[in-house]
Amino acid sequence: MNLCDFAPEYIRAIQPYQPGKPISELAREMRLEEGNIVKLASNENPLGASPLAMEAMIQALHDIARYPDGSGFELKQALSQRYDISSEQIVLGNGSNDVLDLAARVFLKPGATAIYSQHAFAVYPLVTQTIGAKGIPVPARDYGHDLPAILDAITPETRMVFIASPNNPTGTLSSANDLLRFIERVSRDVLVVLDEAYYEYLPAANKPDSISWLKQFPNLVITRTFSKIYGLAGVRVGFGLAHPEVANLMNRVRQPFNVSSIGLIGALAALEDTEFIQRAYALNRAGMLQMTDGFRKLGVKYIPSYGNFISFEIKGDTANTLKVYQNLLRQGVIVRPLGIYEMPHHLRVTIGLEQENQRFLQSLEYALEEVT
């Protein structure tokens, strides 16, 4: 018998997460110059990293022979002050994906169930299946979370519910009132994971005061990341906020030194770079208008988005969607196909710099002409 046959069936059945195509890979495949390729596939910040974070990380390079602070003391202190919570409520992760995995490892087991929305982030079913638990996707409503239906799907076997707001890849948002009413109705023995990776891209009027809810709901975990608006996707820093007892359990299963010293120092500096965050926010708002105006002129249907990306529909059969995607690649523009999200007629594009957005829209116009 093959050694791999001894691995649990639920592990062998996992479909690996597929990240956005790297620039270097497309350059090799299409024999393109890397400098002429525009990557708008992975929801990265087109401004790059926070300048304050870059300088801090460069200065920290001389000390990389030493292990990082395994407790992340300074970053936790800064987050504690920023969000007015105790450091005992904070869990640091190798990106917020790591925090999602830690929550699953603590609260799921074979026989348990976790609930998430159709079209929600692919990591939710992945971390669920890795534990051997059963994932239950709930049909979406207008590509967004149907919170009443998710509530109805909870059974005595349910231990976790994943809610993303804004949601990736659809960009849809659940209102603060709807979220609060939902959490109020969830049994206290079910963990609610509120994934707010794109929180900083929300207009002030749409931002829920979700962290204040932690005082009321001991079964709530909020996850955020430094990968998006802070521009630190490459150094992998995320964090979770939770009841101290929940955070304590998550920290027990956390790998030692799961966040690098460079990541800790970069995140600490990025947290204070308010000018950079304001620029990134403004750029995204302008870029979103540029994209939606362009879609309307091209007659392309899109899903209104609250993130730093937008998903759009290709008319015709699914073959057309693949043709448009491949045509964009040949023009040196990388976007994201959404077949794995049960959206085979959609592609997702990240909001880039003004010239990158224009390059995409021009390339899309040409690609659409090729399939009509």
C-alpha positions as a printed NumPy array, in Angstrom:
array([[  0.   ,   0.   ,   0.   ],
       [  1.19 ,   3.495,  -0.843],
       [  2.264,   5.547,   2.183],
       [ -0.077,   8.375,   1.132],
       [ -3.043,   5.998,   1.392],
       [ -2.618,   6.129,   5.162],
       [ -3.346,   9.865,   5.217],
       [ -6.948,  10.644,   6.239],
       [ -9.361,  10.632,   3.324],
       [-10.442,  14.188,   4.088],
       [ -6.827,  15.327,   3.678],
       [ -6.381,  13.491,   0.376],
       [ -9.604,  15.072,  -0.888],
       [ -8.425,  18.66 ,  -0.335],
       [ -8.141,  20.826,  -3.412],
       [ -5.144,  23.123,  -2.794],
       [ -5.744,  26.863,  -2.653],
       [ -4.925,  28.505,  -5.98 ],
       [ -3.327,  31.943,  -5.616],
       [ -3.269,  34.553,  -8.351],
       [ -0.832,  33.89 , -11.182],
       [  2.591,  35.426, -10.416],
       [  4.087,  37.943, -12.832],
       [  7.197,  35.8  , -13.318],
       [  5.104,  32.77 , -14.294],
       [  3.139,  34.682, -16.918],
       [  6.363,  36.165, -18.285],
       [  7.757,  32.651, -18.782],
       [  4.554,  31.246, -20.276],
       [  3.849,  34.078, -22.715],
       [  7.448,  35.232, -23.219],
       [  6.576,  38.701, -22.033],
       [  8.725,  41.293, -20.299],
       [  7.941,  41.343, -16.581],
       [  7.994,  45.142, -16.58 ],
       [  5.139,  45.196, -19.111],
       [  2.846,  42.951, -17.09 ],
       [  0.072,  44.349, -14.902],
       [ -1.005,  42.073, -12.069],
       [ -4.504,  42.826, -10.812],
       [ -5.33 ,  39.378,  -9.45 ],
       [ -4.494,  39.218,  -5.746],
       [ -6.022,  42.338,  -4.157],
       [ -2.622,  43.823,  -3.356],
       [ -2.051,  47.509,  -2.629],
       [ -0.881,  49.163,  -5.896],
       [  1.026,  51.78 ,  -3.878],
       [  3.219,  49.057,  -2.425],
       [  4.1  ,  49.012,   1.254],
       [  3.858,  51.808,   3.775],
       [  7.063,  53.905,   3.526],
       [  7.371,  53.918,   7.308],
       [  7.104,  50.133,   7.318],
       [  9.684,  49.794,   4.537],
       [ 12.212,  51.918,   6.416],
       [ 11.61 ,  50.054,   9.677],
       [ 12.026,  46.666,   8.005],
       [ 15.231,  47.716,   6.26 ],
       [ 16.678,  48.91 ,   9.546],
       [ 15.718,  45.591,  11.15 ],
       [ 17.593,  43.438,   8.641],
       [ 20.807,  43.534,  10.668],
       [ 19.139,  41.5  ,  13.405],
       [ 17.549,  38.704,  11.361],
       [ 19.935,  36.081,  12.764],
       [ 17.907,  36.176,  15.959],
       [ 14.46 ,  34.685,  16.489],
       [ 11.547,  37.123,  16.627],
       [  9.71 ,  37.969,  19.818],
       [  7.428,  34.951,  19.995],
       [  4.8  ,  36.871,  21.927],
       [  4.767,  39.848,  19.545],
       [  4.725,  42.097,  22.623],
       [  5.236,  45.485,  20.967],
       [  2.765,  44.893,  18.142],
       [  0.196,  43.588,  20.596],
       [  0.674,  46.67 ,  22.763],
       [  0.136,  48.933,  19.756],
       [ -2.98 ,  47.021,  18.678],
       [ -4.235,  47.092,  22.259],
       [ -3.962,  50.882,  22.362],
       [ -5.406,  51.321,  18.866],
       [ -8.5  ,  49.222,  19.538],
       [ -8.862,  49.761,  23.296],
       [ -8.682,  46.077,  24.195],
       [ -6.316,  44.048,  26.343],
       [ -3.292,  42.339,  24.812],
       [ -4.698,  39.05 ,  26.152],
       [ -7.436,  39.372,  23.524],
       [ -5.012,  39.416,  20.58 ],
       [ -3.775,  36.512,  18.478],
       [ -1.069,  37.221,  15.893],
       [ -0.883,  35.169,  12.742],
       [  1.137,  34.559,   9.605],
       [ -1.477,  36.555,   7.74 ],
       [ -5.131,  36.424,   8.763],
       [ -5.356,  33.034,   6.996],
       [ -3.247,  31.668,   9.824],
       [ -5.666,  33.085,  12.39 ],
       [ -8.6  ,  31.451,  10.589],
       [ -6.722,  28.148,  10.724],
       [ -5.979,  28.565,  14.442],
       [ -9.662,  29.11 ,  15.192],
       [-10.58 ,  26.001,  13.212],
       [ -7.95 ,  23.912,  14.97 ],
       [ -9.285,  24.937,  18.373],
       [-13.03 ,  24.642,  17.797],
       [-13.505,  22.059,  15.037],
       [-13.075,  18.292,  15.028],
       [-14.31 ,  15.383,  12.913],
       [-18.096,  15.249,  13.125],
       [-18.477,  18.98 ,  13.765],
       [-19.749,  21.396,  11.147],
       [-18.737,  24.87 ,  10.045],
       [-21.007,  27.162,   8.057],
       [-20.072,  29.757,   5.454],
       [-21.725,  31.455,   2.525],
       [-21.627,  30.356,  -1.079],
       [-19.063,  32.505,  -2.938],
       [-17.156,  33.145,   0.316],
       [-13.386,  33.037,   0.783],
       [-11.935,  29.668,  -0.272],
       [ -9.906,  29.335,   2.933],
       [-13.05 ,  28.703,   5.028],
       [-13.826,  25.288,   3.496],
       [-10.097,  24.558,   3.316],
       [ -9.416,  24.97 ,   7.055],
       [-12.64 ,  23.115,   7.839],
       [-11.736,  20.129,   5.699],
       [ -8.186,  20.043,   7.055],
       [ -9.615,  19.274,  10.508],
       [-11.944,  16.606,   9.167],
       [-15.032,  18.658,   9.981],
       [-17.901,  19.156,   7.533],
       [-18.355,  22.449,   5.727],
       [-21.885,  23.63 ,   4.982],
       [-22.132,  26.332,   2.304],
       [-25.342,  28.357,   2.42 ],
       [-26.68 ,  29.715,  -0.89 ],
       [-25.868,  33.379,  -1.361],
       [-28.423,  36.144,  -1.828],
       [-27.449,  38.512,  -4.646],
       [-23.876,  37.221,  -4.281],
       [-23.838,  38.27 ,  -0.616],
       [-24.349,  36.539,   2.723],
       [-27.923,  35.458,   3.452],
       [-27.632,  35.865,   7.212],
       [-31.111,  34.528,   8.106],
       [-30.444,  31.418,   6.002],
       [-27.048,  30.958,   7.657],
       [-28.732,  31.208,  11.042],
       [-31.266,  28.562,  10.006],
       [-28.44 ,  26.249,   8.9  ],
       [-26.951,  26.058,  12.404],
       [-27.454,  22.652,  14.047],
       [-26.27 ,  21.131,  17.345],
       [-23.169,  19.927,  15.468],
       [-22.234,  23.449,  14.345],
       [-19.187,  24.839,  16.111],
       [-18.176,  27.705,  13.789],
       [-19.706,  30.206,  11.404],
       [-17.537,  32.244,   9.028],
       [-18.798,  35.683,   7.97 ],
       [-16.765,  37.909,   5.637],
       [-17.672,  41.585,   5.42 ],
       [-16.696,  42.842,   2.896],
       [-16.727,  39.441,   1.225],
       [-14.029,  38.198,  -1.118],
       [-14.465,  37.662,  -4.081],
       [-17.851,  39.363,  -4.459],
       [-17.134,  42.582,  -2.539],
       [-20.57 ,  42.486,  -0.912],
       [-21.154,  43.959,   2.529],
       [-23.43 ,  42.992,   5.408],
       [-24.698,  46.052,   7.27 ],
       [-23.664,  46.655,  10.864],
       [-27.263,  46.267,  12.047],
       [-27.715,  42.992,  10.202],
       [-24.434,  41.637,  11.563],
       [-25.266,  42.629,  15.109],
       [-28.73 ,  41.072,  14.95 ],
       [-27.21 ,  37.911,  13.511],
       [-24.568,  37.551,  16.222],
       [-27.174,  38.214,  18.913],
       [-29.168,  35.226,  17.668],
       [-26.268,  32.768,  17.372],
       [-25.962,  30.349,  20.28 ],
       [-23.037,  31.177,  22.587],
       [-21.598,  27.692,  22.025],
       [-21.02 ,  28.49 ,  18.324],
       [-17.967,  30.576,  17.402],
       [-18.647,  33.421,  14.962],
       [-15.565,  34.385,  12.948],
       [-16.014,  37.852,  11.435],
       [-13.413,  38.248,   8.692],
       [-12.706,  41.957,   8.155],
       [ -9.637,  41.748,   5.913],
       [-10.923,  44.678,   3.827],
       [-12.302,  46.739,   6.722],
       [ -9.992,  49.71 ,   6.109],
       [-11.391,  50.178,   2.594],
       [-14.878,  50.873,   3.931],
       [-16.232,  54.438,   4.042],
       [-16.7  ,  55.616,   7.622],
       [-20.494,  55.392,   7.308],
       [-20.248,  51.674,   6.474],
       [-17.777,  50.65 ,   9.168],
       [-19.376,  48.627,  11.954],
       [-18.1  ,  49.196,  15.485],
       [-17.434,  45.483,  15.564],
       [-14.618,  45.501,  18.103],
       [-16.964,  46.914,  20.74 ],
       [-19.103,  43.797,  20.245],
       [-16.373,  41.664,  21.805],
       [-17.482,  42.881,  25.25 ],
       [-20.949,  41.479,  24.625],
       [-20.184,  38.291,  22.689],
       [-17.553,  35.899,  24.083],
       [-18.113,  33.675,  21.019],
       [-16.942,  36.333,  18.541],
       [-13.537,  36.383,  16.814],
       [-12.623,  39.277,  14.51 ],
       [ -9.796,  38.797,  12.007],
       [ -7.916,  41.562,  10.214],
       [ -4.728,  41.769,   8.189],
       [ -1.757,  43.92 ,   7.25 ],
       [ -1.745,  42.376,   3.75 ],
       [ -4.291,  44.671,   2.129],
       [ -4.392,  48.431,   2.693],
       [ -1.125,  48.385,   4.684],
       [  0.66 ,  46.766,   1.724],
       [  2.502,  44.046,   3.662],
       [  1.186,  40.948,   1.856],
       [  4.693,  39.585,   1.351],
       [  5.689,  39.522,   5.03 ],
       [  2.446,  37.889,   6.212],
       [  1.022,  39.523,   9.319],
       [ -2.581,  39.226,  10.475],
       [ -4.322,  39.291,  13.823],
       [ -7.424,  38.082,  15.588],
       [ -9.342,  39.807,  18.376],
       [-11.357,  37.667,  20.759],
       [-12.468,  36.991,  24.326],
       [ -9.319,  36.38 ,  26.45 ],
       [-10.213,  32.712,  27.026],
       [-10.747,  32.118,  23.31 ],
       [ -7.534,  33.962,  22.427],
       [ -5.67 ,  31.909,  25.026],
       [ -6.741,  28.66 ,  23.389],
       [ -5.81 ,  29.913,  19.937],
       [ -2.392,  31.008,  21.189],
       [ -1.816,  27.53 ,  22.637],
       [ -1.998,  25.929,  19.187],
       [ -0.148,  28.767,  17.449],
       [  3.253,  27.756,  16.136],
       [  6.22 ,  29.399,  17.926],
       [  7.534,  32.403,  15.997],
       [  4.679,  32.235,  13.479],
       [  5.246,  35.908,  12.619],
       [  8.728,  36.923,  11.501],
       [ 10.73 ,  39.699,  13.129],
       [ 10.581,  41.676,   9.884],
       [  6.8  ,  41.249,   9.779],
       [  6.345,  42.331,  13.386],
       [  8.461,  45.458,  12.918],
       [  6.872,  46.322,   9.567],
       [  3.348,  45.942,  10.924],
       [  4.154,  48.08 ,  13.963],
       [  5.374,  50.923,  11.746],
       [  2.573,  50.514,   9.189],
       [ -0.028,  50.848,  11.914],
       [  1.139,  54.404,  12.546],
       [  1.405,  55.468,   8.897],
       [ -1.958,  57.214,   8.7  ],
       [ -0.925,  59.362,   5.716],
       [ -0.21 ,  56.254,   3.638],
       [ -3.534,  54.671,   4.629],
       [ -5.401,  57.819,   3.601],
       [ -3.643,  57.851,   0.221],
       [ -4.383,  54.172,  -0.36 ],
       [ -8.035,  54.645,   0.571],
       [ -8.451,  57.658,  -1.728],
       [ -6.695,  55.894,  -4.593],
       [ -8.99 ,  52.894,  -4.218],
       [-12.137,  55.031,  -4.201],
       [-11.058,  56.86 ,  -7.362],
       [ -9.983,  53.612,  -8.999],
       [-13.295,  51.949,  -8.2  ],
       [-15.15 ,  54.786,  -9.94 ],
       [-12.802,  54.489, -12.907],
       [-13.497,  50.754, -13.14 ],
       [-17.263,  50.975, -12.786],
       [-17.474,  53.82 , -15.318],
       [-15.408,  51.702, -17.691],
       [-17.613,  48.655, -17.193],
       [-20.742,  50.682, -17.905],
       [-19.262,  52.057, -21.134],
       [-18.372,  48.514, -22.213],
       [-21.795,  47.178, -21.257],
       [-20.226,  44.822, -18.703],
       [-22.287,  43.788, -15.689],
       [-20.451,  43.958, -12.346],
       [-21.098,  43.298,  -8.656],
       [-20.904,  46.544,  -6.618],
       [-17.924,  46.156,  -4.302],
       [-16.799,  47.537,  -0.947],
       [-13.281,  46.082,  -1.187],
       [-10.231,  46.91 ,  -3.293],
       [-11.425,  44.674,  -6.135],
       [-14.501,  44.155,  -8.27 ],
       [-15.982,  41.081,  -9.951],
       [-17.54 ,  41.341, -13.402],
       [-19.55 ,  39.043, -15.618],
       [-18.706,  37.774, -19.091],
       [-21.745,  37.123, -21.286],
       [-22.274,  33.805, -22.997],
       [-21.123,  30.368, -21.939],
       [-18.271,  29.624, -19.559],
       [-15.912,  29.122, -22.49 ],
       [-16.229,  32.84 , -23.191],
       [-15.035,  33.646, -19.676],
       [-11.939,  31.509, -20.147],
       [-11.282,  33.068, -23.555],
       [-11.443,  36.581, -22.108],
       [ -9.151,  35.568, -19.239],
       [ -6.606,  34.034, -21.604],
       [ -6.816,  37.005, -23.944],
       [ -6.052,  39.345, -21.056],
       [ -3.063,  37.191, -20.118],
       [ -1.714,  37.387, -23.668],
       [ -1.923,  41.175, -23.342],
       [  0.051,  41.033, -20.086],
       [ -2.884,  41.686, -17.737],
       [ -3.492,  39.235, -14.891],
       [ -6.943,  39.026, -13.302],
       [ -8.585,  36.225, -11.311],
       [-11.02 ,  33.618, -12.663],
       [-13.717,  32.663, -10.17 ],
       [-14.675,  29.133, -11.173],
       [-13.6  ,  27.766,  -7.782],
       [-16.118,  30.133,  -6.184],
       [-19.019,  28.734,  -8.242],
       [-18.892,  31.887, -10.372],
       [-17.74 ,  30.48 , -13.73 ],
       [-19.038,  33.498, -15.668],
       [-17.114,  36.02 , -13.554],
       [-13.597,  37.4  , -13.345],
       [-12.243,  39.512, -10.468],
       [ -9.939,  42.472, -10.948],
       [ -8.018,  44.346,  -8.251],
       [ -8.163,  48.132,  -8.242],
       [ -4.733,  49.34 ,  -9.365],
       [ -3.074,  52.621, -10.191],
       [ -4.95 ,  54.856, -12.632],
       [ -2.789,  53.781, -15.584],
       [ -3.089,  50.11 , -14.622],
       [ -6.864,  50.367, -14.479],
       [ -6.881,  52.037, -17.882],
       [ -4.614,  49.349, -19.304],
       [ -6.989,  46.689, -17.998],
       [-10.102,  48.372, -19.408],
       [ -8.495,  48.807, -22.832],
       [ -7.34 ,  45.185, -22.807],
       [-10.785,  44.031, -21.705],
       [-12.438,  45.919, -24.569],
       [-10.183,  44.108, -27.035],
       [-10.72 ,  40.75 , -25.313],
       [-14.495,  41.157, -25.448],
       [-14.369,  41.943, -29.164],
       [-12.606,  38.633, -29.694],
       [-15.53 ,  36.635, -28.221],
       [-18.41 ,  38.517, -29.866]])
